[in-house]
Amino acid sequence: MTIPAERLDQIAHRFAELEARMASGTLEGDEFVKASRDYAELEPVAKVAAEVKAAREEIAELEDMLADPEMKAMAEEELVELRRRLPEAERELAIAMLPRDSADAKPAMLEIRAGTGGDEAALFAGDLYRMYERFAAEQGWKVEPVSMSPSEVGGFKEVVANVTGSGVFAKLKFESGIHRVQRVPETESGGRIHTSAATVAVLPEPDEVDVQIDATDLKIDTYRASGAGGQHVNTTDSAIRITHLPTGLVVTCQDGRSQHKNREKAMQVLRARLYEKSRDEAQGAEAEARKAMVGSGDRSERIRTYNFPQGRVTDHRIGLTLHKLPEIIAGPGLSELVDALIAEDEAKRLAAMTE
């Protein structure tokens, strides 16, 4: 995909303007925040655009040098390398210029629920949660549990956590869906392989200005927490249930000893779910296009199988199988899958733009 020279000049001009504004020292408050965000988004595009422009100009100069017998051999040698590099740089620029999901830079709400498979599904949900925790640590992100429902045998019936850091949603958004595991349960004396599943949902966490919630639309109930948490939790009405009346969405939180903290966390989850609902409605016309890419992010879609006996992980959306299950389930190895999913999505969106 060849980007017109005029477009390269526009990018350079816009970036120079932003640099001048940022260096002026006159920006304050919201104006400074917006300029900083624009600068961060445009900087990688401007860098690649400059490389493309420089390569094109150098090729033109070398082509002129071909007419000089003394310079021809050297020019031809350099042209081979430049003509090889230029298409790569132009493709990199085209990808950098693809429209970005406005939520990519946001933190995310990670929700994992045990699915079919009973106790084994709960154990697998715990494995997935620890995998994402360690992956997040590798990325320099912070994971803060919001709500946990432990299983009696270990793992979780359900766990909700807030993940903050740079580019969280952009990297985790393709993790939404059904994750399937095939392995011999620890409790299985016959050594038979069982298939269980857990559901993962990754929701972009909005700023308060992104979602306005009217207090009159909320029904808030307090009740006595149950399960692990200590005597104090179990003897006070600290648990919170919030019902959003217009949509029927219900969020509960009972992990903290403070009713106030539980209410804050429940509102955090509710805000994320309402934001995702509004995004889905806004993208209604694009729903089929999203499904044609790597995946819709629909939590009902089976996306990945973790086969322990064979030590392999298969992502069904892109047909990628890696015989690296221990590294992936340990966390750091997940990067290879995440990067492959992002690259496939970019390639398909780029192809769609050039059709």
C-alpha positions as a printed Julia matrix, in Angstrom:
355×3 Matrix{Float64}:
   0.0     0.0     0.0
   1.62    3.23   -1.2
   0.93    6.34    0.86
   0.84    9.53   -1.28
   3.67   12.02   -0.74
   1.1    14.69    0.16
  -0.13   12.54    3.04
   3.43   12.15    4.35
   3.83   15.93    4.31
   0.53   16.35    6.18
   1.67   13.96    8.9
   5.02   15.73    9.26
   3.33   19.15    9.41
   0.79   18.03   12.02
   3.5    16.45   14.16
   5.68   19.58   13.95
   2.71   21.68   15.09
   2.11   19.39   18.08
   5.8    19.47   19.02
   5.77   23.27   18.95
   2.62   23.43   21.11
   4.03   20.96   23.64
   7.3    22.91   23.83
   5.58   26.3    24.17
   4.77   25.86   27.86
   1.41   27.57   27.36
  -0.81   24.48   27.6
  -2.56   23.7    30.86
  -5.21   21.38   32.24
  -7.42   19.53   29.77
  -5.73   21.24   26.83
  -2.34   19.84   27.87
  -3.8    16.36   28.46
  -5.4    16.3    25.0
  -2.23   17.57   23.28
  -0.15   14.96   25.12
  -2.51   12.19   24.04
  -2.48   13.4    20.42
   1.31   13.62   20.48
   1.7    10.08   21.85
  -0.64    8.7    19.18
   0.97   10.55   16.28
   4.64   10.13   17.24
   5.07    6.5    16.01
   3.18    7.33   12.78
   5.32   10.41   12.16
   8.52    8.44   12.78
   7.69    5.77   10.18
   6.37    8.41    7.75
   9.71   10.22    7.98
  11.55    6.95    7.26
   9.39    6.3     4.19
   9.9     9.84    2.88
  13.67    9.65    3.41
  13.88    6.27    1.65
  11.91    7.54   -1.34
  14.11   10.6    -1.65
  17.27    8.51   -1.39
  16.01    6.13   -4.08
  15.33    9.08   -6.4
  18.85   10.43   -5.82
  20.45    7.03   -6.46
  18.42    6.55   -9.64
  19.8     9.87  -10.91
  23.32    8.61  -10.1
  22.85    5.59  -12.43
  23.59    7.89  -15.38
  27.1     8.45  -14.0
  29.34    5.51  -15.03
  31.63    6.05  -12.04
  28.76    6.0    -9.55
  26.54    3.4   -11.23
  27.88    0.29   -9.47
  27.63    1.82   -6.01
  24.17    3.25   -6.73
  22.86   -0.11   -7.96
  24.13   -1.86   -4.84
  22.46    0.62   -2.51
  19.25    0.62   -4.55
  18.81   -3.11   -4.05
  18.71   -2.71   -0.27
  16.55    0.43   -0.31
  14.01   -1.11   -2.72
  13.79   -4.1    -0.4
  13.3    -1.97    2.71
  10.82    0.57    1.28
   7.79   -1.79    0.88
   8.34   -3.02    4.45
   8.39    0.55    5.75
   5.32    1.5     3.7
   3.39   -1.49    5.07
   4.47   -0.57    8.61
   3.22    2.98    7.99
  -0.1     1.74    6.57
  -0.63   -0.37    9.71
   0.3     2.56   11.95
  -2.3     4.68   10.14
  -5.13    2.17   10.57
  -8.05    3.58   12.59
  -7.57    2.66   16.24
 -10.18    1.47   18.66
 -10.79    4.44   20.94
 -10.67    2.06   23.92
  -7.24    0.56   23.12
  -5.36    2.81   25.52
  -7.79    2.23   28.39
  -7.33   -0.07   31.39
  -9.55   -3.16   31.41
 -11.89   -5.13   33.6
 -10.96   -8.83   33.41
 -13.77  -11.28   34.26
 -13.17  -15.04   34.43
 -15.93  -17.54   35.19
 -15.84  -21.32   35.55
 -17.92  -22.98   32.84
 -18.7   -26.6    32.1
 -16.63  -29.13   34.02
 -17.49  -28.63   37.68
 -14.52  -28.5    40.06
 -12.04  -28.87   37.2
 -13.5   -25.78   35.48
 -13.02  -23.76   38.68
  -9.4   -24.93   38.93
  -8.85  -23.95   35.3
 -10.39  -20.52   35.94
  -7.77  -20.1    38.68
  -5.02  -21.15   36.27
  -6.18  -18.56   33.74
  -6.32  -15.82   36.36
  -2.74  -16.56   37.47
  -1.64  -16.69   33.8
  -3.01  -13.18   33.22
  -1.53  -11.95   36.5
   1.96  -13.06   35.48
   1.52  -11.8    31.91
   0.48   -8.43   33.32
   3.57   -8.35   35.55
   5.73   -8.92   32.44
   4.03   -5.94   30.78
   4.51   -3.7    33.82
   0.77   -3.6    34.5
  -1.02   -3.71   37.85
  -3.76   -6.25   38.61
  -6.18   -5.45   41.43
  -8.89   -7.99   42.36
 -12.37   -6.47   42.45
 -14.46   -9.52   43.29
 -13.59  -13.18   43.93
 -15.77  -16.26   44.48
 -13.36  -19.06   45.42
 -14.22  -22.69   44.77
 -14.19  -25.22   47.61
 -11.49  -27.25   45.82
  -9.35  -24.27   44.79
  -9.55  -21.94   41.83
 -12.55  -19.7    41.3
 -16.19  -19.91   40.41
 -15.78  -16.29   39.34
 -13.09  -13.63   39.59
 -13.17  -10.01   38.46
 -10.04   -7.85   38.41
  -9.02   -4.39   37.27
  -5.91   -4.28   35.04
  -4.19   -0.91   34.67
  -1.17    0.15   32.65
  -0.17    1.22   29.16
  -2.21   -0.25   26.29
  -3.98   -2.86   28.43
  -7.18   -3.23   26.41
  -5.32   -3.21   23.09
  -3.38   -6.32   24.13
  -6.06   -8.18   26.08
  -9.2    -7.54   24.03
  -8.84  -10.69   21.93
  -8.82  -12.86   25.07
 -12.62  -12.63   25.41
 -14.34  -15.94   24.75
 -14.48  -19.56   25.86
 -11.14  -21.12   26.87
 -11.2   -24.92   26.83
  -8.84  -27.21   28.75
  -8.13  -30.89   28.17
  -6.28  -32.68   30.96
  -6.44  -35.4    33.6
  -7.95  -33.91   36.78
  -5.99  -34.39   40.0
  -9.05  -36.1    41.49
  -9.38  -38.57   38.6
  -7.91  -41.92   39.62
  -8.58  -43.54   36.25
  -6.33  -41.16   34.38
  -9.02  -40.15   31.9
  -8.71  -36.84   30.07
 -11.54  -34.43   30.87
 -12.62  -31.38   28.9
 -13.62  -28.32   30.89
 -14.04  -24.65   30.08
 -13.91  -21.17   31.51
 -15.26  -17.95   30.1
 -13.11  -14.83   29.85
 -14.43  -11.33   29.24
 -12.21   -8.28   28.83
 -14.05   -4.97   29.05
 -12.47   -1.55   28.53
 -12.76    0.48   31.7
 -14.19    3.91   30.95
 -13.46    7.24   32.55
 -16.35    8.64   34.56
 -17.01   11.14   31.76
 -17.49    8.24   29.28
 -20.48    6.85   31.19
 -22.96    9.02   33.01
 -25.0     7.07   35.57
 -28.08    8.69   37.12
 -28.38    7.81   40.81
 -32.14    7.44   40.38
 -31.5     4.57   37.93
 -29.81    2.49   40.64
 -31.25    0.09   43.18
 -28.62   -0.56   45.86
 -29.0    -3.4    48.36
 -26.74   -4.34   51.24
 -26.53   -7.83   52.65
 -24.35  -10.05   54.77
 -21.31  -11.44   52.91
 -20.85  -15.19   52.74
 -17.83  -17.43   52.24
 -14.21  -16.72   53.07
 -13.29  -13.36   54.45
 -13.16  -13.68   58.2
 -15.61  -13.16   61.02
 -15.94   -9.43   60.47
 -17.06   -9.84   56.87
 -19.54  -12.54   57.81
 -21.22  -10.61   60.63
 -21.77   -7.21   58.97
 -23.9    -6.08   56.04
 -20.88   -5.05   53.97
 -21.79   -6.8    50.7
 -23.3    -4.64   47.96
 -25.68   -5.47   45.13
 -26.33   -2.74   42.54
 -29.09   -3.1    39.96
 -29.12   -0.71   37.0
 -32.87   -0.42   36.45
 -32.93    0.74   32.78
 -30.8    -2.21   31.58
 -31.37   -4.8    34.3
 -27.61   -5.22   34.81
 -26.77   -6.52   38.29
 -23.35   -6.23   39.94
 -22.38   -7.58   43.35
 -19.27   -7.12   45.46
 -18.62   -8.64   48.9
 -14.84   -9.03   49.07
 -13.97   -6.0    51.14
 -14.83   -5.39   54.78
 -15.9    -1.86   53.96
 -19.35   -1.28   52.53
 -18.02    1.92   50.98
 -15.15    0.09   49.22
 -17.47   -2.63   47.98
 -19.81   -0.02   46.57
 -16.91    1.71   44.78
 -15.78   -1.56   43.22
 -19.31   -2.54   42.21
 -19.78    0.85   40.5
 -16.46    0.35   38.73
 -17.69   -2.96   37.27
 -21.11   -1.54   36.4
 -19.54    1.4    34.58
 -17.38   -0.97   32.51
 -20.34   -3.16   31.57
 -22.48   -0.18   30.59
 -19.61    1.23   28.52
 -19.19   -2.07   26.68
 -22.94   -2.24   26.08
 -22.94    1.24   24.55
 -19.92    0.31   22.39
 -21.69   -2.79   21.11
 -24.78   -0.77   20.24
 -22.72    1.92   18.5
 -20.85   -0.74   16.52
 -24.03   -2.55   15.48
 -23.41   -1.88   11.8
 -19.83   -3.07   12.17
 -20.64   -6.28   14.05
 -20.24   -8.56   11.03
 -17.01   -6.82   10.02
 -15.62   -7.36   13.53
 -16.45  -11.08   13.38
 -14.64  -11.33   10.05
 -11.47  -10.11   11.7
  -9.75  -12.04   14.49
 -12.93  -12.32   16.53
 -15.89  -10.39   17.77
 -14.83  -10.46   21.41
 -18.06  -12.33   22.07
 -17.63  -14.33   25.26
 -19.77  -17.16   23.76
 -17.18  -17.86   21.06
 -14.78  -20.77   21.68
 -11.39  -19.3    21.02
  -8.64  -21.47   22.48
  -7.84  -25.0    23.66
  -5.15  -25.86   26.21
  -4.21  -29.54   25.78
  -2.04  -30.6    28.73
  -1.22  -34.21   27.66
   0.22  -32.94   24.37
   1.63  -29.71   25.83
  -0.01  -27.59   23.16
  -2.2   -24.51   22.93
  -4.35  -23.88   19.85
  -6.0   -20.58   19.02
  -8.9   -21.55   16.76
  -9.46  -18.08   15.28
  -6.1   -17.88   13.54
  -5.31  -21.61   13.38
  -2.14  -21.21   15.43
  -0.86  -24.13   17.52
   2.09  -23.68   19.85
   3.69  -26.6    21.68
   4.56  -24.29   24.54
   1.75  -24.87   27.03
   3.94  -24.64   30.19
   5.39  -21.29   29.09
   1.97  -19.92   28.09
   0.1   -21.0    31.21
   3.0   -19.59   33.25
   2.25  -16.15   31.81
   5.24  -14.83   29.84
   4.66  -17.25   26.93
   1.26  -15.68   26.32
   2.98  -12.79   24.51
   3.53  -14.91   21.39
  -0.19  -15.63   21.1
  -1.2   -12.03   21.85
   1.24  -10.63   19.27
   0.04  -13.12   16.63
  -3.59  -12.14   17.22
  -2.81   -8.42   16.95
  -0.77   -8.98   13.76
  -3.56  -11.04   12.17
  -6.14   -8.4    13.02
  -3.96   -5.65   11.54
  -3.31   -7.67    8.37
  -7.02   -8.32    7.82
  -8.0    -4.71    8.44
  -5.26   -3.55    6.08
  -6.46   -5.97    3.39
 -10.04   -4.75    3.85
  -8.91   -1.15    3.33
  -7.05   -1.93    0.09
  -9.85   -3.98   -1.53
